[in-house]
Every structure is written in C-alpha cells, then in structure tokens.
Amino acid sequence: MAGKGTPATALLAKKKVAHELHSYEHDPRHESYGSEAAELLGLVPERVFKTLVAEVDGKLVVGVVPITGQLDLKALAAAVGGKRGRMADAAAAQRATGYVLGGISPLGHRSSLPVVIDSTVRRFDTIYCSAGRRGLEVELAPTALIELTKAVVADIRG
C-alpha cells in the first residue's frame, strides 16, 4: 500500500479498523467521482457514498450520502439542530478537511467537523467512501464509519 497513505488510512490503521482499500485510475475529465469509482471498481452504486461539506447556520458540517442521491440540505440542518443549510465554499471545505474536492473522505479531517451519514448506510454489511484521494476508495463496515466519525445517522438523502 505504499503511496496510498492519507489521514483517513492513517486513522483506520491507528484505530485497527478492518477495512480494504480499492484503487482505480482516476480520469480528471470524469464528471462524478463516485460514479467513476462504482463503474471502475464494479460496485453497486448504492453502496458507494460521497462526502459533501455544507454550511449549517454558519458552521461547516459533513454530509455523507449514496452517490445515487443528493444531499438534502434542510434535512442535514435539522439533523444537527440547525435551521438553514447550504453547500460550503470549495476552498473552505478543502481547508477544513485537508482534502481536495473529489477526494474528501468522511475520515481524518484536519478540523473536527460534525458528520451526518444517511440512514441508507445501514442497508449494507460494508460500504465504500473516499479514502482521502481521488482514485482511492475504502471499504468498511458502516458501524465502523459511524463510530470513527461520531456521526449522527439520519435521512439526509434528497
């Protein structure tokens, strides 16, 4: 796994969480990183989750939803006790997480951010999400992701 180290993979190793890394050749012209991962890795799209950074009442919040859906900003805000949500500025999202767009992982953020994971995560024994780099996905149990991120699980898929 040389050359694949990210803050997300370091956290998984440190906490001794069972996981598997899956890499693929990322095409920068591809429009959707999640669907690209699903296609190239031969995954059921509902098992692949994307990590989105939003702003709820002026504070950054991470929403994790299946690539087959959108992030419901109103539901995300409600899940963290807020009133209004909007997508975060790209630069602010990258600064707070330490990752580039398209490679933002729900794990190992530079700043401690609240995380909300869509309830569909519980449908699977394992799910896939970014491991912190474009072209690198991590497969892990939903319970492990929830515990590591101290996530709230709610219906946030629009």
Secondary structure, DSSP 8 states (H G I E B T S, - for coil): -TT---HHHHHHHHTT--EEEEE----TT-S-HHHHHHHHHT--GGGBEEEEEEEETTEEEEEEEETTS-B-HHHHHHHTT-S-EEE--HHHHHHHHSS-TT---SSS-SS---EEEEGGGGG-S-EEEEEEETTEEEEE-HHHHHHHHT-EEE--B-
